[in-house]
């Protein structure tokens, strides 16, 4: 039996990247899946997840549209009877130095990364409260734990997601609902690739890779494995946590001392 056998999971940002990888891992573990995404369904992990899960609707919407998110969650509940697991993976990058960022860019990042997470939780929580059972996993970032040059709006949004996660864990724990976050390092996703095509970042890509103690960028499936653990009953005593799945990015810094000890 799979670790999510009999569970219904709703995943935002499901069409690509971490969301699609999570959908596939969930389907492999027996979950019934549904997705929300502004993108059309593409090839890859989501398509494979659909093949495994069978009936796996993908609702095309913008997570900033509170009414559309609520309607989609209601449709999923009517179709499958409930939502046991909610994964908030929809997100965008963006930022810049504070004195240069305009209101439109700040609001875009905050509204998608933070409000989108809030709206999905607001829509899914009533059913979870009624059943006194549920698991919510929010995708944050290592940039919500520590700073990164020029990441003002993105970092602020992900830091807020972490604190929202912890507060929800406090509010809903006695109702049988667990809420956790996964904080990925730099992961090879379409968003990652488009970001590092920017001329200002091409030159620092290798330095950022080397800041991960494993010496490489992560893969979406490696994040999905962390999400799977937190969503499953194996994490039945885990709530309010921000799990860094980051190849050692937040472990500390390297200055070449290891070379003196014969370790590289």
C-alpha positions as CSV (number, residue, x, y, z in Angstrom):
1,X,0.0,0.0,0.0
2,X,1.2,3.5,-0.9
3,X,1.9,6.1,1.8
4,X,-1.0,8.2,0.6
5,X,-3.4,5.4,-0.4
6,X,-7.0,6.6,-0.2
7,X,-6.0,10.3,0.3
8,X,-7.2,13.2,-1.8
9,X,-4.5,15.8,-2.5
10,X,-4.9,19.2,-4.0
11,X,-1.7,20.9,-5.4
12,X,-1.4,24.4,-6.5
13,X,1.2,25.2,-9.2
14,X,0.8,21.6,-10.3
15,X,1.5,21.9,-14.0
16,X,5.3,22.2,-13.8
17,X,8.3,22.2,-11.5
18,X,8.0,21.2,-7.9
19,X,4.2,21.1,-8.0
20,X,4.2,18.6,-10.9
21,X,6.9,16.5,-9.3
22,X,4.9,16.4,-6.1
23,X,1.8,15.4,-8.0
24,X,3.7,12.5,-9.6
25,X,5.1,11.3,-6.3
26,X,1.7,11.5,-4.7
27,X,0.1,9.5,-7.5
28,X,2.9,6.9,-7.2
29,X,2.0,6.6,-3.5
30,X,-1.7,6.0,-4.2
31,X,-3.2,9.5,-3.8
32,X,-6.1,10.9,-5.8
33,X,-4.8,14.2,-7.1
34,X,-6.2,17.5,-8.4
35,X,-4.3,20.6,-9.4
36,X,-4.6,24.3,-9.7
37,X,-2.4,26.2,-12.1
38,X,-2.5,29.3,-14.3
39,X,-0.6,27.3,-17.0
40,X,-2.1,24.8,-19.4
41,X,-1.2,21.1,-18.8
42,X,2.1,20.3,-20.4
43,X,4.2,17.2,-20.8
44,X,6.3,15.7,-18.0
45,X,5.5,14.9,-14.4
46,X,1.9,16.2,-14.3
47,X,1.0,14.2,-17.4
48,X,2.5,11.1,-15.9
49,X,0.8,11.7,-12.6
50,X,-2.6,11.9,-14.5
51,X,-1.9,8.6,-16.1
52,X,-1.2,7.0,-12.8
53,X,-4.1,8.6,-10.9
54,X,-6.7,8.4,-13.7
55,X,-9.2,11.1,-12.8
56,X,-6.9,14.0,-12.0
57,X,-8.5,17.4,-12.9
58,X,-6.3,20.4,-13.4
59,X,-8.2,23.7,-12.8
60,X,-6.8,26.6,-14.8
61,X,-6.9,29.7,-12.6
62,X,-4.8,32.5,-11.0
63,X,-4.3,31.8,-7.3
64,X,-4.8,35.6,-6.7
65,X,-8.4,35.1,-7.6
66,X,-10.0,34.2,-4.3
67,X,-13.4,33.3,-5.7
68,X,-11.9,31.1,-8.4
69,X,-9.7,29.2,-5.8
70,X,-12.7,28.7,-3.5
71,X,-14.8,27.4,-6.4
72,X,-12.1,25.0,-7.6
73,X,-11.7,23.6,-4.1
74,X,-15.4,23.1,-3.8
75,X,-15.5,21.3,-7.1
76,X,-12.7,19.0,-6.0
77,X,-14.5,18.2,-2.7
78,X,-17.7,17.5,-4.6
79,X,-15.9,15.2,-7.1
80,X,-13.8,13.3,-4.6
81,X,-15.6,13.9,-1.3
82,X,-12.9,15.8,0.5
83,X,-9.4,17.3,0.4
84,X,-7.0,15.4,2.8
85,X,-3.8,17.1,1.7
86,X,-3.2,20.6,0.4
87,X,0.2,21.5,-1.1
88,X,0.7,25.2,-1.9
89,X,3.4,25.2,-4.6
90,X,2.3,28.1,-6.9
91,X,4.8,30.9,-6.8
92,X,6.9,33.4,-8.7
93,X,10.2,35.0,-8.4
94,X,10.9,38.8,-8.2
95,X,12.4,41.5,-6.3
96,X,15.2,44.0,-6.5
97,X,16.7,46.5,-4.1
98,X,14.0,48.2,-2.0
99,X,14.7,51.7,-3.3
100,X,14.0,50.6,-6.9
101,X,11.1,48.1,-6.6
102,X,7.8,49.5,-7.6
103,X,4.4,48.8,-6.0
104,X,3.2,46.7,-8.9
105,X,6.1,44.2,-8.7
106,X,5.9,44.0,-4.9
107,X,2.2,43.3,-5.0
108,X,2.6,40.7,-7.8
109,X,5.0,38.7,-5.8
110,X,3.2,39.0,-2.5
111,X,-0.2,38.3,-4.0
112,X,0.9,35.1,-5.7
113,X,3.3,33.7,-3.1
114,X,1.6,34.7,0.1
115,X,-2.1,35.6,-0.7
116,X,-2.3,32.6,-3.1
117,X,-1.2,30.4,-0.2
118,X,-3.7,32.1,2.1
119,X,-6.6,31.7,-0.3
120,X,-6.1,28.0,-0.9
121,X,-5.8,27.4,2.8
122,X,-9.0,29.4,3.5
123,X,-10.8,27.3,0.9
124,X,-9.6,23.9,2.1
125,X,-9.7,24.4,5.9
126,X,-13.5,24.3,6.5
127,X,-13.6,20.7,5.2
128,X,-10.6,19.7,7.2
129,X,-12.1,21.3,10.3
130,X,-15.3,19.4,9.8
131,X,-13.4,16.1,9.6
132,X,-10.8,17.2,12.2
133,X,-8.1,15.9,9.9
134,X,-5.8,17.2,7.3
135,X,-2.2,18.0,6.3
136,X,-1.1,21.3,4.6
137,X,2.4,21.7,3.2
138,X,3.4,25.1,2.0
139,X,6.4,25.5,-0.4
140,X,8.6,28.3,1.1
141,X,12.3,28.7,0.3
142,X,15.7,28.9,1.9
143,X,15.4,32.6,1.0
144,X,12.6,32.8,3.5
145,X,15.1,31.6,6.1
146,X,18.1,33.8,5.2
147,X,18.6,36.8,2.9
148,X,19.8,36.8,-0.7
149,X,21.0,39.8,-2.6
150,X,18.2,41.6,-4.5
151,X,15.6,39.2,-3.3
152,X,13.5,41.7,-1.3
153,X,9.9,40.9,-2.4
154,X,10.5,37.1,-3.0
155,X,12.3,36.7,0.3
156,X,9.7,38.7,2.3
157,X,6.9,36.6,0.7
158,X,8.6,33.3,1.6
159,X,9.5,34.4,5.1
160,X,5.9,35.3,5.6
161,X,4.8,31.9,4.3
162,X,7.0,30.3,7.0
163,X,5.5,32.3,9.8
164,X,2.0,31.8,8.4
165,X,2.7,28.1,8.5
166,X,3.8,28.2,12.1
167,X,0.8,30.2,13.2
168,X,-1.6,27.9,11.4
169,X,0.0,24.9,13.1
170,X,-0.7,26.6,16.4
171,X,-4.3,27.5,15.5
172,X,-5.4,24.2,14.0
173,X,-3.2,21.5,15.7
174,X,-5.9,20.7,18.3
175,X,-8.3,20.2,15.4
176,X,-6.2,17.4,13.9
177,X,-4.7,19.5,11.2
178,X,-0.9,19.6,10.6
179,X,0.7,22.5,8.8
180,X,4.3,22.5,7.7
181,X,6.6,24.1,5.1
182,X,9.3,22.9,2.8
183,X,12.1,25.3,2.1
184,X,13.9,24.3,-1.1
185,X,17.4,25.3,-2.0
186,X,18.0,26.3,-5.6
187,X,16.1,23.7,-7.7
188,X,16.4,23.1,-11.4
189,X,12.8,24.1,-12.4
190,X,11.5,26.2,-15.3
191,X,11.3,29.2,-12.9
192,X,14.9,28.6,-11.9
193,X,16.1,28.4,-15.5
194,X,14.2,31.5,-16.6
195,X,15.6,33.5,-13.6
196,X,19.2,32.5,-14.3
197,X,18.9,33.5,-17.9
198,X,19.0,37.1,-16.7
199,X,22.3,38.7,-17.6
200,X,22.9,39.9,-14.1
201,X,22.7,36.3,-12.7
202,X,24.5,34.3,-15.3
203,X,27.9,35.2,-13.8
204,X,27.0,34.1,-10.3
205,X,25.2,30.8,-11.1
206,X,28.3,28.7,-10.4
207,X,28.9,30.5,-7.0
208,X,25.3,29.8,-6.0
209,X,25.6,26.2,-7.0
210,X,28.8,25.9,-4.9
211,X,27.1,27.4,-1.9
212,X,25.1,24.1,-1.7
213,X,27.3,21.8,0.4
214,X,26.5,18.9,-2.0
215,X,28.0,20.9,-4.8
216,X,25.0,20.9,-7.1
217,X,21.5,22.3,-7.6
218,X,18.5,20.2,-6.5
219,X,15.9,18.4,-8.6
220,X,12.1,18.8,-8.2
221,X,11.7,15.2,-7.2
222,X,14.0,15.7,-4.2
223,X,11.7,18.4,-2.9
224,X,8.6,16.3,-3.7
225,X,10.1,13.6,-1.5
226,X,10.2,16.0,1.4
227,X,6.6,17.1,0.7
228,X,5.5,13.5,0.6
229,X,6.9,12.8,4.0
230,X,5.2,15.8,5.6
231,X,1.9,15.0,3.9
232,X,1.9,11.4,5.0
233,X,1.1,9.7,8.3
234,X,4.8,9.1,8.7
235,X,4.9,12.7,9.9
236,X,2.0,12.4,12.2
237,X,3.9,14.1,15.1
238,X,5.4,16.9,12.8
239,X,3.7,20.3,12.6
240,X,4.8,23.9,12.5
241,X,8.1,23.0,10.9
242,X,10.1,24.6,8.0
243,X,12.0,21.7,6.6
244,X,15.0,22.9,4.6
245,X,15.6,20.5,1.6
246,X,18.6,22.5,0.3
247,X,21.7,20.4,-0.2
248,X,23.3,22.0,2.8
249,X,22.8,25.6,1.5
250,X,21.7,26.9,5.0
251,X,24.2,24.7,6.9
252,X,26.9,27.3,6.8
253,X,29.8,28.6,4.7
254,X,32.9,27.2,3.0
255,X,36.2,29.1,3.1
256,X,38.6,26.4,1.9
257,X,39.5,25.1,5.4
258,X,38.3,21.6,4.4
259,X,41.0,21.5,1.8
260,X,43.6,21.8,4.5
261,X,42.1,18.8,6.2
262,X,42.3,16.7,3.0
263,X,38.5,16.7,2.5
264,X,38.6,18.1,-1.0
